[in-house]
Amino acid sequence: TNRYKTFALGADVCNAARSFLFSLGCIQALKCNTNTCPTGITTQNRDLGWGLDPASKQVRVANFHRETVKACVEIMEASGINSWGEIRPHHVGIRVSQGQVKTYEEVFEHMKVSKGKLLEGKGPQNLLDLYNNKWYGNRSQLASILI
């Protein structure tokens, strides 16, 4: 799952708001900021809020959460690890071309930086620039820097 990959990349926490909105019944009407959400999830309008029945929706959300955690635990078990804290970049593979798979550790340059090196001013220049807030590009540029 994406959560597993996120932890492999070094995250301490992984939030999942969008997927939980789907478990509530979000239809992506893109009305979240208008107070006119047709499902009643993101509105204070009582006329539209009828669709958000906490008694039934709590079951859906609880089921989604339980199954998400279960899927992550199954991946951990298949990887031979017992805790989120043990997930490392070498536990996740990514297809880099037809018939070729590499681990995150082999693909992502920032995985090669030892703990504390950026604090010491050591490591790849693009990562040092990011760390020192010298990067002012857009998200696609950030992705190209890290990959």
Secondary structure by P-SEA (a helix, b strand, c coil): caaaaaaaacccccccaaaaaaaacccccccccccccccccccccccccccccaaaaaaaaaaaaaaaaaaaaaaaaaacccccccccccccccccccccccccccccccccccccccccccccaaaaaaaaccccccaaaaaaaac
